[in-house]
Amino acid sequence: MVQALCHHHRVFERRACRVLGQPRASQRYQAIPASDEQALTVAIVRLASQYGRYGSRRITVLPRTEGWSVNPKRVEWIWREGFEVAQKHSNWGRLWLNGGFCILRRPRRRHHV
């Protein structure tokens, strides 16, 4: 973002980073993917299609049984990159905000709730 800002508005990188509150080193960082990243991604996609109901936590164990050296963070990162993963939402929070929590949980007769 800073590079686009610098080129578009003809501002120095140092000043743009100071305005945005970002360290300058973050603008030059280039991620170096692991050498086995592509093969591991293929393996995780294969396992996810084979075990369709499994989430990323249960899929984490399966590559280890096949001999991969992976940790849960790496599998979670690949999982989010390779699939469209929706964020978990708590049903309780939604009911509480709408005021339906008290209404839904209040008993109407004996042994109702």
C-alpha positions as CSV (number, residue, x, y, z in Angstrom):
1,M,0.0,0.0,0.0
2,V,2.8,2.4,0.8
3,Q,4.5,1.8,-2.5
4,A,1.3,2.6,-4.4
5,L,0.9,5.7,-2.2
6,C,4.4,6.8,-2.9
7,H,4.2,6.4,-6.7
8,H,0.7,7.9,-7.0
9,H,1.3,11.0,-4.8
10,R,5.1,11.3,-5.3
11,V,5.8,11.0,-1.6
12,F,9.0,9.5,-0.1
13,E,8.6,6.1,1.4
14,R,10.0,7.2,4.7
15,R,7.3,9.9,5.1
16,A,4.5,7.6,3.9
17,C,5.5,4.9,6.4
18,R,5.6,7.4,9.2
19,V,2.1,8.7,8.3
20,L,0.7,5.2,8.2
21,G,2.5,4.1,11.3
22,Q,4.2,1.2,9.5
23,P,7.9,0.1,9.8
24,R,9.8,0.7,6.7
25,A,11.2,-2.9,6.8
26,S,7.7,-4.2,6.3
27,Q,7.6,-2.7,2.8
28,R,10.7,-4.6,1.6
29,Y,9.8,-8.0,3.1
30,Q,9.5,-10.8,0.5
31,A,8.0,-14.0,1.8
32,I,10.1,-17.1,0.9
33,P,7.8,-20.1,0.4
34,A,9.1,-23.4,1.7
35,S,10.3,-25.8,-1.0
36,D,7.6,-28.4,-0.2
37,E,4.8,-25.9,0.0
38,Q,3.1,-26.9,-3.3
39,A,3.3,-30.6,-2.6
40,L,1.9,-30.1,1.0
41,T,-0.9,-28.0,-0.4
42,V,-1.8,-30.7,-2.9
43,A,-1.8,-33.3,-0.1
44,I,-4.0,-31.2,2.2
45,V,-6.5,-30.5,-0.6
46,R,-6.6,-34.3,-1.4
47,L,-7.2,-35.1,2.3
48,A,-9.8,-32.4,2.6
49,S,-11.7,-33.7,-0.4
50,Q,-11.4,-37.3,0.9
51,Y,-12.6,-36.4,4.4
52,G,-15.1,-33.7,3.5
53,R,-16.5,-33.2,7.0
54,Y,-13.1,-32.7,8.7
55,G,-11.9,-29.2,9.6
56,S,-8.4,-27.9,9.6
57,R,-7.7,-29.2,13.1
58,R,-8.6,-32.8,12.2
59,I,-6.8,-32.5,8.9
60,T,-3.6,-31.4,10.7
61,V,-3.1,-34.9,12.1
62,L,-3.5,-36.7,8.7
63,P,-0.4,-35.3,6.9
64,R,1.7,-36.3,9.9
65,T,0.7,-39.9,9.5
66,E,1.9,-39.7,5.9
67,G,5.3,-38.4,7.0
68,W,5.0,-34.6,6.6
69,S,6.5,-32.4,9.3
70,V,3.8,-29.8,9.8
71,N,2.4,-27.8,12.7
72,P,-1.2,-26.6,13.2
73,K,-0.3,-23.0,12.2
74,R,1.1,-24.1,8.8
75,V,-1.9,-26.2,8.0
76,E,-4.3,-23.5,9.1
77,W,-2.4,-21.0,6.8
78,I,-2.6,-23.4,3.8
79,W,-6.2,-24.1,4.7
80,R,-7.2,-20.5,4.5
81,E,-5.2,-19.9,1.3
82,G,-6.5,-23.0,-0.5
83,F,-10.2,-22.9,0.5
84,E,-12.9,-20.3,1.1
85,V,-13.2,-20.7,4.9
86,A,-15.9,-18.8,6.6
87,Q,-15.3,-17.4,10.1
88,K,-17.0,-19.1,13.0
89,H,-19.9,-17.2,14.4
90,S,-21.3,-17.7,17.8
91,N,-25.1,-18.3,17.8
92,W,-25.3,-17.1,21.5
93,G,-23.8,-13.7,20.7
94,R,-26.3,-13.1,17.9
95,L,-29.2,-14.1,20.1
96,W,-28.0,-11.9,23.0
97,L,-27.6,-8.8,20.8
98,N,-31.1,-9.2,19.3
99,G,-32.7,-9.6,22.7
100,G,-33.9,-13.1,21.8
101,F,-31.8,-14.9,24.4
102,C,-34.1,-14.1,27.3
103,I,-37.2,-14.7,25.2
104,L,-36.1,-18.1,23.8
105,R,-34.8,-19.4,27.2
106,R,-37.8,-18.4,29.4
107,P,-40.0,-21.3,30.3
108,R,-43.7,-21.1,29.3
109,R,-44.8,-24.0,31.4
110,R,-43.5,-26.6,33.8
111,H,-40.5,-28.7,32.4
112,H,-40.4,-26.6,29.2
113,V,-36.8,-25.6,29.3
